[in-house]
């Protein structure tokens, strides 16, 4: 059997393709919010979209100036 037709390869490919938009959006938000630590972490850590979604949902809100 060809490795490209294996279910594991297809699942990994699907996960990578689906996590790409989350990574791009999270990187864009962290750059806009001037959050260099998050930007570097998002580039270096690949967690199939988990870190990116966590950042987008909880940490990407800009801090309010009092």
C-alpha positions as CSV (number, residue, x, y, z in Angstrom):
1,X,0.0,0.0,0.0
2,X,1.2,3.5,-0.8
3,X,2.0,5.7,2.2
4,X,0.1,8.6,0.7
5,X,-3.2,6.7,0.8
6,X,-2.9,5.6,4.4
7,X,-5.6,6.8,6.8
8,X,-3.0,8.2,9.2
9,X,-1.4,10.3,6.5
10,X,-4.7,11.6,5.3
11,X,-5.7,12.5,8.9
12,X,-2.5,14.3,9.5
13,X,-2.8,16.2,6.2
14,X,-6.4,17.2,7.0
15,X,-5.3,18.4,10.5
16,X,-2.5,20.5,9.0
17,X,-4.7,22.0,6.4
18,X,-7.4,22.9,8.9
19,X,-5.0,24.4,11.4
20,X,-3.4,26.7,8.9
21,X,-6.1,29.4,8.9
22,X,-6.1,29.4,12.7
23,X,-2.3,29.8,12.8
24,X,-2.4,32.7,10.3
25,X,-5.2,34.5,12.1
26,X,-3.6,34.0,15.5
27,X,-0.2,35.3,14.2
28,X,-1.9,38.3,12.6
29,X,-3.8,39.1,15.9
30,X,-0.6,38.8,18.0
31,X,1.3,41.1,15.6
32,X,-1.6,43.7,15.7
33,X,-1.6,43.5,19.5
34,X,2.2,43.8,19.7
35,X,2.5,40.6,21.7
36,X,5.9,39.4,20.6
37,X,6.0,36.4,23.1
38,X,2.8,35.0,21.7
39,X,3.9,35.6,18.1
40,X,7.1,33.6,18.7
41,X,5.3,30.8,20.6
42,X,2.7,30.5,17.8
43,X,5.4,30.2,15.2
44,X,7.5,27.6,17.1
45,X,4.8,25.4,18.7
46,X,2.6,23.3,16.4
47,X,-0.3,21.8,18.3
48,X,-2.7,21.2,15.5
49,X,-4.5,24.4,16.1
50,X,-5.0,24.1,19.9
51,X,-2.6,26.8,20.9
52,X,-3.9,29.1,18.1
53,X,-7.5,28.7,19.2
54,X,-6.6,29.3,22.8
55,X,-4.9,32.5,21.9
56,X,-7.7,33.7,19.6
57,X,-10.4,32.9,22.1
58,X,-8.8,34.0,25.4
59,X,-5.6,36.0,25.0
60,X,-6.0,38.1,21.8
61,X,-8.2,40.8,23.3
62,X,-6.4,44.1,23.3
63,X,-5.7,45.5,26.8
64,X,-7.9,48.5,27.7
65,X,-6.1,51.6,28.6
66,X,-7.4,53.0,31.9
